[in-house]
Amino acid sequence: MIAESNFDTFADKPIAEVVHWTEEESGSRLYLPPIQRSAVWRNAQIVQYWDSLLRGYPAGLMMVHHPKSDAAIGRDLDGSTRTVRDQDFLLFDGQQRLSAILLGLGKGQLTSHLKLWVDLGTPEVAGSDLRFLLRISSNGQPFGYEPENPNAKFSLPKRRSKGEEWIEKSGMSHLVATQAFSAVTGDDLIDSVCAVSLSEVAALVQESGIDRAIETLLSRSEKIRPDVAGEFVLALDRALKSRILFQVIDAQVIAQEEEYIRFFGRLGQGGTPLSNDELTYSIIKHHFPQVHDCMKDIAAGPAGRLTSEVNLVLGALRVAKVCAPWSVSHNWESYGRPQPAFVSRLRSELGGVREEFLGLIEGRRLQGLLETLRHRLVYDKLTNPTGLPVILLARLPHQLIDVLLLMQARGQTRDAPAEFLPSFVLYWLLFVIDSEKAANTMFRRFVSAEPDWEPVGDLKVIRHFEQEWISRRLPRQELLEDARNEIRNGTHILRGWPERFTALDRDEERPAADAIRALTWDSELIKRALLWLQRDYLAARHPDYDPTSSRDEDLPIDLDHLVPGNSFGFHWKSRGSFLAFEDSDQNFHNLRWPLGNSLGNRRWLDAPENRSRQDGPIDVPDVTSSLIDEIDKWNQLIEERRWTTEDVRTFQRIIDLRSIAIYETLLNGGLNRFTCR
């Protein structure tokens, strides 16, 4: 039993005891408050914090406070709402550090998708300042990240090799990362000698003591180095006994709602940045704890995977503002993204908006809207052939989510053709320049009920997007042959941004070629376009992959070069071994990477899919899924030792022709409706 009600200003506790404090059923208990930011630390921050603890660095000060009333609530380690007592404490500041500590001990919400390890078979970490080789893995990268950079995936060949090894070991037909995450052992981590779960070592130290813990570890494997195991157990024991200083916040600050929220917002300025959206959602959770509890269930299922919990809640509130009439001083107040100040008004005066919002969340109408959206958006070869792969759904901007929820809530897509919604989303993902302005335009038209406003099937809003430079103008399909002829007649001189696809620039004031130029050069647009293009390939290779994050380090696929980087991206000092001509004006030198990294030379590949190829030729089975024409020309470039000027011309030609082919496929997939006639 931990008695804490008698400290009023400061107290310190050993780390191990703090963990028990979060689980205490009698005496005082430490909870997370309803107003709290999400766990946002990246892998490297978690690893570095544990390295600091193992070096004996201070754990840092944390702030707590007593509940404001007998009816106060808090969140336990699982994120569930609990009633707290006056002797309990709420953690006001220090969540990121506490979450990292709990993860290392195998507790808390982070354990659902992250694991911490220590490799006791390695004396030091090359290229790193870590004292011990701490490793981290995730449900997206179950075999771990690079030891010297925990935010980075391993190289493609290493992940391919480990994936194939796991498939053979597990007897699975293909790799399912989320399943592997729960089953891998330390020996399965890439480049590990003898990795052990950090929580397992901590449990040994706490239950058996230092000597017995070392003895037990050494008995498990001959690969464990006695010196490393001994030093680590001693360091971990000291870390668990090191003390965290807790400061109790003045009760007057907690008692005043405005001061409480202001202080919370300012704390993020000196630590983990707190976004405006995070602060707004934190205040919502503070005032309406039932929202968080409902969203916990929604976010855990397929319907909630379109975006983060924060974005879903704020999107629902934005929709509620539009759907529930209320008196406003300025029109923008009714359709803008909710701000922290609005939540206070929601609680005190805007009963109609509040009822609409809580009805969306508590009545599970939001879940129904999300399920319908997901059904209409997700690719299915038979029932929704123009849909989007689930991997691409994780890349939807939150402004687009707001618009989709509004359109669905108002029934604007009910009678639309099945292909309309996927086409609209794809158009937004690839050609909308400013998602904030686009969303405001859509919401403003709903609020003002303009007589010509017909979002489904009507192109006035798209033309407005183009006129206001909110989106790029799409070139018509009948102009593409002119672009192809221009490409076929080109010389070996590589073309930069202004010189590419100029045949499409019929309108000097608004050149339509900019849409294709951006699509072929912008790395994020390239990823999005290829995810849609290869949707059948992705569905076949990863039928069970359903991400909640768009972070590329967690994806089970890689962006690959058709013509490998080694063919055109060689070190310039060795150009004589790769070029059969003098690049006197350095045209090839300066533009080879922009062209080689552009849309026409990229594709997504499953990690183990192309291991045998490496920098070799493209296999025939790859052609259909990646829209590759003239495969002999591609392979000739790949196999050619020294490129001639004709090879450089071919390099530009096949890449740009494939870019045009990809764009035309997008048009035929439903984007034709958005081109200017």
NUKERO-689508 format. One record per residue (C-alpha): x, y, z. Coordinates in steps of 0.25 Angstrom, whole numbers, plus 5000, padded with zeros to 4 digits. Layout:
BEGIN
XYZ...
END
This chain:
BEGIN
500050005000500550144996500150255005500250384997499150475002500150535012501050605002500650744998501850804990502850704986503150554988504050454981503950314978504750204972504350164957503950024961503050084972502450184962502050064953501349994965500650134968499950134955499349994959499050014973497649974977497750024992498350154997498650254987498750224972499350304960498450324948498550404935497650524935496550534924497250654919498550594913499350594900499550464893500750374894501550434883503050404885503750334874504550204875505850284877505350364888504850244896506250174894507050294898506150314910506450174915507950194912507950314920507250244932508350124930509450234931508950284944508350414938507150474946505850434941505350574941504250644949502750604948501550684952500350634959499050684965497950634974496550624968495750754967494550684973493950554978493350524965494650544957495150444947496450394942496950284932497650164936498850094928497950034919497250164915495950134922495150244930495150224945494550294957495750354965495750384980496250514987497450434992497850394978498750474968498650514954499950524945499850654939501250654932502250544929501350444921502350424910503450384920502450304929501950234916503450194912503750144926502450054926502850004912504149954917503449884928502449824919501249904923500450014918499750044905501050054896501149904898500049884888501049924877502449934882503449854889504849884896505949784896507449784900508449704893509349644903510249574893510849704888511849784896511649924889510849994878511550034866511250174861510350204874510550264887509750164894510350094906509649964904509049914891507549944893506649904882505249934878504249864869502849894865501549834859502049894846503449844847503449724856504849694854505349824859505949954854507449994852508149994865508850124862507550194857506350134864505450214855505950154842505650024836506749924832507249914818506349844808507149724806507249694821505749714823505549624811506449514816505849514830504449514825504649394816505349324829504149354837503149304827503949174826504049164842502649194844502049114833501249234828500949254813501349404815501849494825500749564833501549674841500449684852500449534855501949524855502049644865501449564876502249434873503649484870504749454880506049524882506749434873505849474862506249624862507149664850508649664853508349624868509349534875508549504887507449604890506549584902505249664905505549774915504349754923504749604925506149654930505449754939504549644945505749564948506449674955505249714963504749564967506149494969507149604971508449644964509249514966508149414963507749504951509149494945509249344947507849324941508249404928509549334926508849194927507949224916509049244905510449234902510349354893510149444905511449514910511649504925512249644925511049714917510049634925510649674939510849824935509449824930508749764941509449854951509149974943507649934942507549914957508050054959507150104949505950044955506350094969506650234964505650334969504650424961504350554967502850594967502350734969500950754973500250864966499550984974498150944976497751084972498251064958497450934957496150994962496151094951495751034938496351144930497651144937497750994937497550984922498551104919499651034928499450904921499550964907500851044912501550924917501650864903502550984899503750934908503550784905502750704895502050804886500550804887499750834875498550914875497750794871498350714882497950824892496550834887496350684888496950684902495950794907494850704900495250584908495350674921493950714919493250594913494050474917493050384911493550424897494850364900494250234905493450224892494550264883495450154889494550054884494350114870495850144868496149994871495249944860495449954845494450074844495350154853496650134844496350244834497150344843497550374857496550374869496850524870496450554856495250464857494650544869495050674863494450644850493150594857493050724865493250804852492150734845491250754858491550904857490950904842489750804845489250874857488751014855489251124865489451274865490851324861491451454860492351414848492051314837493351244839493151204853492051104849492951034839494451044843495250944850494950944865495851024874496151004889495251124892494051064885494050944895493751034906492551094899492050964895491950924910491251054914490351104903490351024890489350914894488950884880490350864875490650784888489450694886489850674872491250644875491050544886489950474878491050454867491950394877491150324888490050284878491050214870490650294858492050334855492450184855491350164845491850274836493250224837492850084833492050134821493250214817494150104818493250014810493150114799494650144799495350014800495849944788495149814784495549744771494049704768493149804776494049924776495149924766495450074766495550074781496750104789497650004796497550014811499050054812498650184804497450214814498550244825499050354816497750434816497950574821497050614833496350724825495850624815495350534826494550654831493950674817493650524815492950514829492050634825491650584812491350454818490550514829489750604820489450484811490150554799490750424794489550334796489150334781490450354775491150254766491950154774493250204767492950354771493550344785494850274782495050364770494750494779495750444789496850414779496650544772496850614786498050534790498750554776498350694771497850784783498950874787498350934800497550834808497150944818496551034808495850924800495150874813494751014817494151034803493350904804492850944818492551084815491651044803490950944812490651054822490251164813489351064805489751124792488651094781489651044771490350954782490350804777491550734782491250604775491350604760491450764760492850814756492650964761493450934773494550874765494650994756494651084768495751004774496551024761496251174760496651194774497951114772497451014783497650904773498350874760497650874747497650734740498050724726496950654717497250514712497150554697498450644699499250524704499650474690500350614688501150594701501550454696502050504683502850614690503450514699503750414687504450524679505350574690506850574690507750514700507750654708507050624721505850724724505650794737504350834743503950944733504350864721503550734724502150714717502150854711501150804700500050804711500250954714499151004705498751114715499951204718499251264730498851124736499751014730499150884731500450814731500750854745499850754750500650644744501950714747501650714762501150574761502450524756503350604765502650614778503050494787501750484794500950494782501750384775501550294787500050314787499850304772500650164772499850114784498650134776499250084763499749954770498549934778498249794773499749754776499649804790498349744793498949604788500249624796499649684809498249644810498249664825499049784826498149904832499050014836498650124846499950204842500450254829501850254834502750194823503650124833502550034838502049994824502349854819502649904805503749984799503850094788504750034778505450084766505150014753506550054747507350034760508050154766509450094763509150094748509050254748509350304762510850254762511950334769512250444759513750424760513550294754512750344743513750294732513350144736511850174734511750284723512250264709512150414706512650544712511550614720512150754718511050834722510750744734509250724729509250574733510050604746509050704751507750644746507950494747507450484761506250564760505850484747506250354754505450384766504150424758502850354757503250274744504350204750503750164764502850054768502449984782503049854785502749754796504049734804504349594800503749604787504949644779506149594787506749514775506749634766507449744774508049824763507749724752506749724741505249744743504549604743503349584733502349564744502549694750502149764737500649764739500549804753501449924751500949974737502349954730502349954715503549924706504249834717505349804707505749954707505749964722506549834724507549884713507850004721507949924734508949824728509749934720511149954726511450094720510250184715510350254702509550384699508450284693508350214706508150344713507050384703506350244706506550274721505750404719504750344709504250214716504150284730503350404724502450314715502150224728501850354735500750384725500250244725500050244740499350384739498450324728498150204736497750304747496750374738496150244733496050204748495050314750495850444750495250484736494050544742494950654748495750694735495350834729494550814717
END
